[in-house]
Amino acid sequence: MEWTVDQLRQFVTTADCGSFSAAARRLGKAQSAVSTAIGLLEADLGVALFDRSRRNAQLSEAGQVLLLEARELLRQAEQLDQRARSLHDGNEAALSMAFDEALPYTAIATLLREISVKYPSLELTLLNGTATEVADYVEQERASVAFHFDRGPARACFELRRIGSVPQGVFVAVDHPLADGRTVRRKDLVGHRQLLMHADDVHEVAYSPRVWRSDSFYSTAEMVADKLGWAVLPVNIAHYEGYRQALKELPCPALALPRLSVRMLWLQGRPLGATALYVQQRFAELLRDSAA
């Protein structure tokens, strides 16, 4: 077969416009050129695409079937062009990213929507897990980059860049005894069970002699909602609407909780491509907006 993408484009445009003259005007070609191109396409395919016994360019039965195929081929050709342009500009053909499950999902969701528009041909893989797990994904080369809360020194195999921070606070269930509106002191916290984040590389401060531990901020928040204790949580986790009941932040200036630093990790010796650099910059902006 000798047909070309340009002939398919003229065929589809003629079908959409309903006449050879209207298609020629849209394409900026002479009507005779469009008619000739479609005639050659019909000769090559061995079927008539239009019923020329009618005044307008009405599709034949074969033309109706092949129009669907032609549209799909044009879509694939455009996708090929987009991917080639993206690679020429230095963008990755594929990118795998791992996100700490406790990071603000609104920022991640916005980032993904924007990536889909800016890099429509990108092959994207997303992984989620705890701060430790997403670092493991990069070390195992399952992910190109990871974003997680800074929970201590990074492993020697990583390059890292701090890209933002997330506020945290002390939270209880709305009907917890500490939720009476008064400023909470450290000695007030001592009398109630503390729910701690537990992971291999995380060492949370225990202020209460009674502690329960979990490896997930979300499960910790669920226990807070069930009045099982109080916890220090990222504000975005505490404000999630899926808990049994709402959580209340306690005024506790005595703890002077710092913001949780967020960092990006990738393997040493692996330079970041243009797409990964864009993701780093844009996610940093979205984290700032979400914390505003």
Order of alpha helices (4+ residues) and beta strands (2+ residues): alpha-alpha-alpha-beta-beta-alpha-beta-alpha-beta-alpha-beta-beta-beta-alpha-beta-beta-beta-alpha-beta-alpha-beta-beta-alpha
